[in-house]
């Protein structure tokens, strides 16, 4: 690279210029040097400097070593062996790089007054060329250094990113394990206590105690089953199999399938005569999940009887299923986090219900909206894109 820079820049110089290694080998010579010494430039390259020097008054090797150490140009005199005889020259040597020095030579006869102004102009030009050579060399070094730094930082960034991803995965896995184990431990404890009570009742022949214990065990099994189903629903996330279905008759069937507690009433107002494209099984999961949350919210309050309502409405752009309750509501500071996996405001549950619903609605091209009601309760809107009205 250094020789290429020398050849490119020295070709424009009028003064004879040689590039010499610290050991004395000629690495480059411009046309002016070949003309001065009466040789072709290619015949100079590869030769030893001491082979073409007639006399110099000091060792060539010591002079080159001095030039390699010093950063400033050093003037001295040399006589070269040319084809037409010895050529006495004024020389100026300077350090070119770690491994080479630059020699600029001009014959002593060129110092006449007639050429002084021209030589001065040439000297200024050569200084500019020298400066540009140094700048080019420095730029090349900076480019190489910058490239190395970029490669090193890129490698470090990729390594850090891989470690971060692994740490996040382990954190999520740890959180999921802790949440699920905690939620399963409670119903399993209930089942264990119920089984013990059943065994004790059989041993004492107190069959009247069996009904209560069996109910507790069944409730614990259902709770474990619900936790497992939520995990499976969250991880599957299959694409919907869309079918054009009248919304109101389908939704009424889903509501009638539910087992409503005796202390919770449900008001149904279906007013959407539209057929909508949706996956009946996936949307059923979403509706049942929201209905379950509404029932639990009403039972968590202080009211003697809870109230849940289900309504439908449609516009030109979308069809809406609105499910509301008069329960305890959601704290305002938690509204922005209700769709975060494993976040729950309830004292029980894995915290995957609403993230599952949000994923189902999003894959249908729709969405879910949640808002608190005044003075109490929550209203959840599940919406889908409109398709067409049912022919009456």
Secondary structure, 3 states (H helix, E strand, C coil): CHHHHHHHHHCCCCCEEEEEECCCEEEEECHHHHHHHCCCHHHHCCCEHHHHEEECCCCHHHHHHHHHHCCCCEEEEEEEEECCEEEEEEEEEEEEECCEEEEEEEEHHHHCHHHHHHHHHHHHHHHHHHHHHHHHHHHHHHHHHHHHHHHHHHHHHHHHHHHHHHHHHHHHHHHHHHHHHHHHHHHHHHHHHHHHHHHHHHHHCCHHHHHHHHHHHHHHHHHHHHHHHHHHHHHHCCCCCCEEEEHHHHHHHHHHHCCCCCCEEEEEEECCCEEEEECHHHHHHHHHHHHHHHHHHHHHCCCCCEEEEEEEEECCCEEEEEEEECCCCCCHHHHHHCCCCCCCCCCCCCCCHHHHHHHHHHHCCCEEEEEECCCCCEEEEEEEECCEECCC
